[in-house]
Amino acid sequence: MERPGGRSARVRDAVRQATLAELAEHGYQGLTVENVATRSGVHKTTVYRRWTSVEGLIADALELASGEPWPIPDTGTVDGDLREITRLVRNGMDPVATAFVAAGMQNEAAATALTGFYTARHTQSAAVVRRAVERGELPADVDAEEVIRVAVAPLYYRLFVTHEPVSERDADRAADTALAAARAGVL
Amino acid sequence: MERPGGRSARVRDAVRQATLAELAEHGYQGLTVENVATRSGVHKTTVYRRWTSVEGLIADALELASGEPWPIPDTGTVDGDLREITRLVRNGMDPVATAFVAAGMQNEAAATALTGFYTARHTQSAAVVRRAVERGELPADVDAEEVIRVAVAPLYYRLFVTHEPVSERDADRAADTALAAARAGVL
């Protein structure tokens, strides 16, 4: 019988860490089951049996990434907090994040894993909006998760759809846009 | 010497139309140079010589799509116009549009073509914002293209990043958000 934290859990952890490391180095296009097997020290047939494909590896690595703590700013004002969040998103667009988004566009399992990942992120980040409501900075009936979506969406749009540069000013403006809409009662 | 509209232009047109038709049927993953050659009736070696790859085909088809007229609503108010635009984006997310966005994430030439495509779209759509300024509905110094980006970004974010459903209410709310920010002087 398998103990928690036993051999199977160690194998899974090694494979997930190797997937993230390979993505960081080579991106989605360069990810192969063979390279993940080599880097993790887990036999290739085992990786194929448990993860099936590159997409299975990405979906599992995303679950690991979802569980990682995401820094929630606390600057004292919702304006400051939201700008911290959009700047963090702007600066956090590394090859791994890009690979996750690319994989989601091509594979159902990765897309489902991404929905879970972003749901967790939105819920965590929405704490800054809920605090703002408590402080009387925003209307009590505001949709806290939607404020986060609206604040980060223009950054993703530029990075992954229109392929335009994203300046720090763009990040600040996206945060300010979400707040203006929240204050106007739209969100 | 090649006449305008001569054989070379006809070949190009046939290949671009075939690319769009193949994308509509099979999406980006299913697009092959061979299938485009067969459908267009242009010899495979010619397609390879002039377009090189699937990504070359997509970049050229995007240029064709950029030139197509994009309906600019004129409902009488900027609120109505912007909601028309976001609803149009929501309903226009067919397999071809999805394939374009997916290709842009994986290929530099497609990404550059996408930037051109969206720049044209933003400029055209921004007419509704410029009209609103003339009518005194929005501040004169508003960034018209940015209002369009902000209005459509939450839809793209849900569709291509978080893989969440997009309701008509989401489309309306995205339009209203951009306007609230524009009226508050943020955009």
Contacts between the chains, C-beta under 8 A, distances in Angstrom:
chain1	res1	chain2	res2	distance
A	28	B	106	7.8
A	29	B	106	6.5
A	98	B	105	7.7
A	101	B	105	7.0
A	101	B	160	7.5
A	101	B	161	5.7
A	102	B	102	7.9
A	102	B	105	4.5
A	102	B	106	6.4
A	104	B	160	7.7
A	104	B	161	7.2
A	104	B	163	5.9
A	105	B	98	7.6
A	105	B	101	7.0
A	105	B	102	4.5
A	105	B	105	6.2
A	105	B	160	6.1
A	106	B	28	7.8
A	106	B	29	6.4
A	106	B	102	6.4
A	111	B	163	4.2
A	112	B	163	7.2
A	114	B	161	7.2
A	114	B	162	6.4
A	114	B	163	5.6
A	115	B	162	5.8
A	115	B	163	4.9
A	115	B	164	6.2
A	118	B	161	7.0
A	118	B	162	4.1
A	118	B	164	7.8
A	119	B	162	7.6
A	146	B	173	7.5
A	149	B	154	5.9
A	149	B	157	6.3
A	149	B	158	7.5
A	149	B	162	7.7
A	150	B	154	5.6
A	150	B	174	7.6
A	150	B	177	5.6
A	152	B	157	7.2
A	153	B	153	4.0
A	153	B	154	4.4
A	153	B	156	7.2
A	153	B	157	3.8
A	154	B	149	5.9
A	154	B	150	5.6
A	154	B	153	4.4
A	156	B	153	7.2
A	156	B	156	7.3
A	156	B	157	5.1
A	156	B	161	5.1
A	157	B	149	6.3
A	157	B	152	7.2
A	157	B	153	3.8
A	157	B	156	5.2
A	157	B	157	6.7
A	158	B	149	7.5
A	160	B	101	7.6
A	160	B	104	7.7
A	160	B	105	6.1
A	160	B	160	6.6
A	160	B	161	6.7
A	161	B	101	5.7
A	161	B	104	7.2
A	161	B	114	7.1
A	161	B	118	7.0
A	161	B	156	5.1
A	161	B	160	6.7
A	162	B	114	6.4
A	162	B	115	5.8
A	162	B	118	4.1
A	162	B	119	7.6
A	162	B	149	7.6
A	163	B	104	6.0
A	163	B	111	4.2
A	163	B	112	7.2
A	163	B	114	5.6
A	163	B	115	4.9
A	164	B	115	6.2
A	164	B	118	7.8
A	173	B	146	7.5
A	173	B	186	6.4
A	173	B	187	7.1
A	174	B	150	7.6
A	176	B	181	7.2
A	176	B	186	4.6
A	177	B	150	5.6
A	177	B	177	6.8
A	177	B	178	7.4
A	177	B	181	4.0
A	177	B	186	5.3
A	177	B	187	6.6
A	178	B	177	7.4
A	180	B	180	5.3
A	180	B	181	4.4
A	180	B	183	7.9
A	180	B	184	3.9
A	180	B	186	4.9
A	181	B	176	7.2
A	181	B	177	4.0
A	181	B	180	4.4
A	181	B	181	6.0
A	183	B	180	7.9
A	183	B	184	7.5
A	184	B	180	3.9
A	184	B	183	7.6
A	184	B	184	7.0
A	186	B	173	6.4
A	186	B	176	4.6
A	186	B	177	5.3
A	186	B	180	4.9
A	187	B	173	7.1
A	187	B	177	6.6
